[in-house]
Every structure is written in structure tokens, then in C-alpha cells.
Amino acid sequence: MKMFQLIYASKPTVKFSFGKLKELAESASESNKAEIITGLLVYGNGYFMQVIEGPQDTLNKLYLKIAQDDRHTDLRILTYDTILFKKFSQWGMGSIDFNFNPLCKEITKKVFSNSHFNPYELTPDQASDLMSEYAKCFE
């Protein structure tokens, strides 16, 4: 089965606490596992950035559902590619609020010259590389 990876950015319409982010990811994780979807959700500096991986039809349906979710706005697909293997297979949906993770703060400082996370500034390759780096916050 061919697998795909989609990375998007958005802005929350409501304030997210670390606990609320974790609840969102845990809820998504359960439904994602049933659909063979894996990924990672990052929140910080007033932005979401999420990578989701899985079969194309399932991924497309999930993205349409995400696009209709009123908890965020200004969705922008940063990259959407075929992948040989899943990079985020350990999570149905992992989550990071890098404000509470020193390693993620350091990764952010290396990528953004002003140390302010803004996924809209990233190229597709930078978005993919950054999500892979953020995954190390769990290792």
C-alpha cells in the first residue's frame, strides 16, 4: 500500500494549554490508529504544525475533516508527498508544546533566526526536516 505524508500549518482560534493540546492529540490518536494514520502535532507561538501519514484516501478525508474544524484557521499545506516508510509510526498522534520542552526550544532557535516558531515561513523541505527534528523531543 502506497503511503503519503502531509504537513500543514494553521492558527488556533482559541487559546491552547498544554493539557488541552494533549487531550486533542490523545483523542485523535485513537481514531487515527483505526485508520492507519500516524503523525505529530506541534503547537507554539500561536501556531499549529502537524504532520500526518497514511494511505492517500484516508489522509485526504482526514485533512478535509481538519479543514472544517473551527478550532483553527488559515490552514496551509506545506508539503504533501509519497513516502517510502512512515517517519512518525510510533504515534497515532504525538503532541508537543515546545514552550515546555527545552530540546524543542533549541531546535526552534536553530531554524528560525528570531527564535519565533512560524511554520508559514518554511519551505516544504524545511517543514519536513523540522518535523523530523521535533520527533527527537520524544526520544
N, C-alpha and C positions, 0 to 999 in steps of 0.2 A: 504494500500500500504506500503510495506517494504521500510524503508529509510536507507541510508548509509551515512557515513561521511568519507571523505578522507582528509588527511593533507599531504602536500608536502612542500619541500624546494627547492629553486633554487637560482641562482646568476644572477643578471641582466647583460646584455651585453652592456647596455647604462646607463648613469647616470640618476637617477630619482630624480626629485624635488618633493616637497610635492604637488604642483599643478598638476604635471604630474601623480602622483600616484592617486590623487583624480579623475582626468579625466578618468583614466583607470578603476577605481572601479565604477564610475558612468555609464560608457559605459557598463561594464559587468553586472551591476545591472539590467539594462533594459532588456537585453536578458535573464538573469537568472530568473527574475520574471516570464517570459513567460514559462520557462522550469521547474518551481517549484524548482529552485536551490537557496540556501541561503549560506552565508558564510562571511568570514572576511579575508582580505589581510593585512599582516603586512610587513613593509619594514624598514630596518635599518641595519647599519653597513655593507652595501654591500650585504645583503641577502633579499630574499623574503621568507615568510612563509605564506601559505594560507590553510584555511580550507574551504571545500565545502561540502554541504549536499544536498541530494535529492535522487530520485529513481535511482537504480543501473545503468540501461541502459543509462539514461540521464547523470549521473555522469561520467560514463566511456567515453561517447562521448565527454564530455567537457574536461576531462583530456587529451584525445588524441589531441584535438584541442590546449590545453595549451602546450602540449609537442612539438607541431610543431611551436609554436610562437618563433620567433627569437629574441625577446626582453630579453630572459633569457636562461640560460644553466645549466647543471649539475642538472637536476631535480632528486629528490629523494623522493619517497613516504615514509613518516614517519609512517603513520598509515592509515588503511582502514578497517572500521568496520561497522557492522549493528548497528543502533541506534534505541532506542525506541521512541525518540522525537528529534526534531531539537533544538540545543542549540543556533543557530545563526539565528533564524527565523525572527528577526526584520530587517534584511538587505538582499536585493538582493545581495549586495556585499559591506560590510562596509570596510573602509580602515584606517590604522594607520601608520603614520611615527613616531615611538616613539621618534625620536630626537626632536620632537615638542610637546611631551606630557609628562609632569613631572611624572604622575602616571605610565605610561608605562615604563619610565626610572627606576622607583623604583622597579617595578615588574621584570624587566630585571636584576637588580642588585641582587635580591634575588635568581634568578635561575642560573645565570652564575657567577662563582667565580671571574672572571676577569672583570665582568660587560660588556663584549662584546658579544652582541647577535650573536649566531652562531647556527642556528637550526639543523645543521648536527650533533651536539653533543648530541642531545636529544634522549631519549628512546621514544617509542610510547606513553607510559603513560605520560611522561613529556611533550611531544608535545601537547597532548590533554588538559592536565591541564593548560599549558601555554596559549593556545589559549582561554580557558575559562577565565583565569585571564585578558588577554588583552581585552576581551569583556567588562570588568568592566571600561575600559577607556572611554567608551561611556555613562555609567550610570550616 
